[in-house]
Amino acid sequence: MGASSLELQTGASVMAIGGFKGSDDSPTLHQFQQYVTDQQIHYFIADGMAGPPDDRSGSAGDITAWVQQHFTPTDVGGTTVYDLSSPAN
């Protein structure tokens, strides 16, 4: 499910990273980390991103790798979700 569909279905604010193909550098890893620190982002949804994980480049790949290294994945209805308010030990 894309960010726009998720936002429409839930009414929650959703931020897509990496643009349509995942290669746009917005937000940067540093910006994303600051959003997490400032508690402006609570969840990271790993599924539904463009292309295979190994093909992601730019900020989207950097952000995904950082999230995977620092947070624990949870399966929610077949979707991988990371709670960014609770770093892994």
ZITA-V15060 format. One record per backbone hydrogen bond with DSSP energy under -0.5 kcal/mol. CO is the residue of the C=O (numbers start at 1). NH is the residue of the N-H. If there is no record, write none. Layout:
# ZITA-V15060
co={CO,CO}
nh={NH,NH}
This chain:
# ZITA-V15060
co={2,3,4,5,6,7,14,18,18,24,26,28,29,30,31,32,33,34,35,35,36,42,42,44,44,46,52,52,53,57,57,58,59,60,61,62,63,64,65,66,67,70,72,74,74,75,76,79,79,80,80,81,82,82,83,86}
nh={6,7,8,9,10,11,16,22,24,26,18,32,33,34,35,36,37,38,40,41,39,84,85,46,82,49,55,56,56,60,61,62,63,64,65,66,67,68,69,70,71,88,83,76,81,77,79,76,81,46,47,74,44,84,86,72}
